[in-house]
């Protein structure tokens, strides 16, 4: 979107409520006669907020069926059931590493109705019907296909398992004084992400992260991985209205189907021991 702005396009950014979810009325009000593109992240990568994609698509297409509706499904694919045509999605982007595929692999779903207006970003030899030139990474493509198949063959079982771990982690850490959980606490959020804020003078995210890793062998992040090299405060946390004192005291737990309830209990135990020592 920043690149679009540099090219002269007007870009409107939607806010969120305290759970990280967009307001559909705000989306409707933001649409203009010259709007050509709407992009929404299905699952927020920091707090797991689940956006109302189907309802948003109806609003966009009712306003103007020619507006291209894009969904960033990187945190949603393999965790939720996604039917692009049913949801009126024109473009859907996915990254392989979020479902145990190779890093650097991914795919884009393109609705055939807009295929002819798509412009390739890599020019040259005309591979993939002119859409992407260059020699494809066949092993990565094949591995991504296997990863996607495995994710959806066991989707319901995996989803229930992750929700169970999520609910137990929320229950356990919420009982610790000074600890709060961001976003929805129920199944209105994605199953694999829990954002936790910790009050205290010595509870900056990086300090907690290092203590969990070095002392307990527990790996969490201070936010989304794609922003780990940027010292700026998270726009997501600011958007949900998190109090200023907690903006730099928030960590993210993320699950996959291979995690276990025993690991969740270990994380709860670690925070139960660690937080009181760091909040003295």
Buried (B, 14 or more C-beta within 10 A) or exposed (E): EEEEEEEEEEEEEBEBEEBBBBBBEEBEEBBEEEBEBBBBBBBBBBBBBBBBBEEBBBBBBEBBEEBBBBBBBBBBBBBBEBEBEEBBBBBBBBBBBBBBBBEEBBBEBBBEEEEEEBEBEEEEEEBEEEBBBEEEEEEBBEBBBEBBEBBBEEBEEBBEBBBBBBBBBBEBBEEBEBBBBBBBBEEEBBBBBBBBBBBBEEBBBEBBBEBBEEEBEBEBBBBBEEBEEEEEBBEBBEBBEBEEEBBBBBBBBBBBBEBEEEBBBBBBEBBBEBBEEBBE
